[in-house]
């Protein structure tokens, strides 16, 4: 018989299933999702589609299950001995009382670790600004020399050289050999980038290699390589792997090309397109030159016409024409006046004849004589006034005539082409010139300038 103590709590008695359920709740609540890396063994996939397996290392093992449909999303087929990385919940399998993992994701361990390292480095370099678009430099339009950093024996360098020879054979290509895979590749690539960028020989650098697995391309995910690309003094083009492959070098480089051949096409222009462009520019230049020459010729014709109108010969001809017009007007005025006087005389003569008686005839005869004298006097005065006016016009015309200037002892100089010399700058020692005087011309030669 046991003693009864009222101060002690009642004893809790659990069944195995209840204990396992409570242990399961404690495990699932205490542990978040965990990543577990290990070797697969006892792999089983029954008809239900679930995946059962054991994860082990050299010292321990743990059972795990991946239920459908999680198991149907796997991109590889799990097999015995495969090294994997599993994201899982810690739980308890109640029927046996064994704790196990409930897997939600599984990937091959080597590639998965590399991917995580890749994403971590990518995020860190992006935060530092190494991927900023603003810092990326434009490629030279017509590079003279390009350095290709790659393996000299790979297919990538052959593709690059073939495309560049076809598109733009004027550019000089230098292959800068480096290993592109393995532990020795990153330091070799870094050293070559620094040496090539600091040499001043290249207008652009192409960092390239052919396709491969993530491990094969890992040298181009190296942090030192990324910082060497960022510090390069010349633009760097990255063309690593195939179109679906992306490396840290692609994000840091000034330009990423999907393939080595595409990088070659981006680095150099197409000579056929350049030839077409040059033909278009040449035709346009010829058209512009023709239009310009036509405009200059029209301007020259206009200036020659103006110059011709201002020559002394032309001005003299214009003066002659004006003088002839004035003389014609004077003759016409004289004829008009004479005709008017003749008409008046005829009228008077008719009236005289109409009044025939002798006295009136004598008076009229005297009056007629007086009128005739007045008429002659008036004609003489009119002729005298016209002569005076004509003399004034002649003197005015003679005052503005170049010939009058020449008669005062001046001369007009012409060069060998007949142009008037207006300044000493228009003639040089030894030039032949003509001097126009009032009574003829003299042929002279310039000895010197005063």
ZILIN-V645095 format. One record per backbone hydrogen bond with DSSP energy under -1.0 kcal/mol. CO is the residue of the C=O (numbers start at 1). NH is the residue of the N-H. If there is no record, write none. Layout:
BEGIN
CO,NH ; CO,NH
END
This chain:
BEGIN
5,8 ; 15,19 ; 16,20 ; 17,21 ; 18,22 ; 19,23 ; 20,24 ; 21,25 ; 22,26 ; 23,27 ; 24,28 ; 25,29 ; 26,30 ; 27,31 ; 34,88 ; 36,86 ; 38,84 ; 39,56 ; 40,81 ; 41,54 ; 44,52 ; 46,49 ; 51,66 ; 52,44 ; 53,64 ; 54,41 ; 55,62 ; 56,39 ; 60,57 ; 62,55 ; 63,101 ; 64,53 ; 65,103 ; 66,51 ; 67,70 ; 67,71 ; 70,73 ; 79,82 ; 82,40 ; 83,109 ; 84,38 ; 85,107 ; 86,36 ; 87,104 ; 87,105 ; 88,34 ; 89,102 ; 91,100 ; 92,94 ; 93,97 ; 93,98 ; 98,93 ; 100,91 ; 101,65 ; 102,89 ; 105,87 ; 107,85 ; 108,112 ; 109,113 ; 110,114 ; 111,115 ; 112,116 ; 113,117 ; 114,118 ; 115,119 ; 116,120 ; 117,121 ; 118,122 ; 119,123 ; 120,124 ; 121,125 ; 122,126 ; 123,127 ; 124,128 ; 125,130 ; 126,129 ; 129,132 ; 133,136 ; 144,172 ; 145,203 ; 146,174 ; 147,206 ; 148,176 ; 149,208 ; 150,178 ; 151,154 ; 155,159 ; 156,160 ; 157,161 ; 158,162 ; 159,163 ; 160,164 ; 161,165 ; 162,166 ; 163,167 ; 164,168 ; 167,271 ; 168,171 ; 172,146 ; 174,148 ; 176,150 ; 182,185 ; 184,188 ; 185,189 ; 186,190 ; 187,191 ; 188,192 ; 189,193 ; 190,194 ; 191,195 ; 192,196 ; 193,197 ; 194,198 ; 204,147 ; 205,237 ; 206,149 ; 207,239 ; 209,241 ; 213,217 ; 217,220 ; 218,221 ; 220,249 ; 222,226 ; 223,227 ; 224,228 ; 225,229 ; 226,230 ; 227,231 ; 229,232 ; 235,205 ; 236,254 ; 236,255 ; 237,207 ; 238,257 ; 239,209 ; 242,245 ; 247,251 ; 248,252 ; 249,253 ; 255,238 ; 259,263 ; 260,264 ; 261,265 ; 262,266 ; 263,267 ; 264,268 ; 270,274 ; 271,275 ; 272,276 ; 273,277 ; 274,278 ; 275,279 ; 276,280 ; 277,281 ; 278,282 ; 279,283 ; 280,284 ; 281,285 ; 282,286 ; 283,287 ; 284,288 ; 285,289 ; 286,290 ; 287,291 ; 288,292 ; 289,293 ; 290,294 ; 291,295 ; 292,296 ; 293,297 ; 294,298 ; 295,299 ; 296,300 ; 297,301 ; 298,302 ; 299,303 ; 300,304 ; 301,305 ; 302,306 ; 303,307 ; 304,308 ; 305,309 ; 308,311 ; 311,315 ; 312,316 ; 313,317 ; 314,318 ; 315,319 ; 316,320 ; 317,321 ; 318,322 ; 319,323 ; 320,324 ; 321,325 ; 322,326 ; 323,327 ; 324,328 ; 325,329 ; 326,330 ; 327,331 ; 328,332 ; 329,333 ; 330,334 ; 331,335 ; 332,336 ; 333,337 ; 334,338 ; 335,339 ; 336,340 ; 337,341 ; 338,342 ; 339,343 ; 340,344 ; 341,345 ; 342,346 ; 343,347 ; 344,348 ; 345,349 ; 346,350 ; 347,351 ; 348,352 ; 349,353 ; 350,354 ; 351,355 ; 357,361 ; 358,362 ; 359,363 ; 360,364 ; 361,365 ; 362,366 ; 363,367 ; 364,368 ; 365,369 ; 366,370 ; 367,371 ; 368,372 ; 369,373 ; 370,374 ; 371,375 ; 372,376 ; 373,377 ; 374,378 ; 375,379 ; 376,380 ; 377,381 ; 378,382 ; 379,383 ; 380,384 ; 381,385 ; 382,386 ; 383,387 ; 384,388 ; 385,389 ; 386,390 ; 387,391 ; 388,392 ; 389,393 ; 390,394 ; 391,395 ; 392,396 ; 393,397 ; 394,398 ; 395,399 ; 396,400 ; 401,405 ; 402,406 ; 403,407 ; 404,408 ; 405,410 ; 406,409 ; 412,436 ; 413,421 ; 414,434 ; 415,418 ; 419,415 ; 423,426 ; 424,427 ; 428,431 ; 431,446 ; 433,444 ; 434,414 ; 435,442 ; 436,412 ; 440,437 ; 442,435 ; 444,433 ; 446,430
END
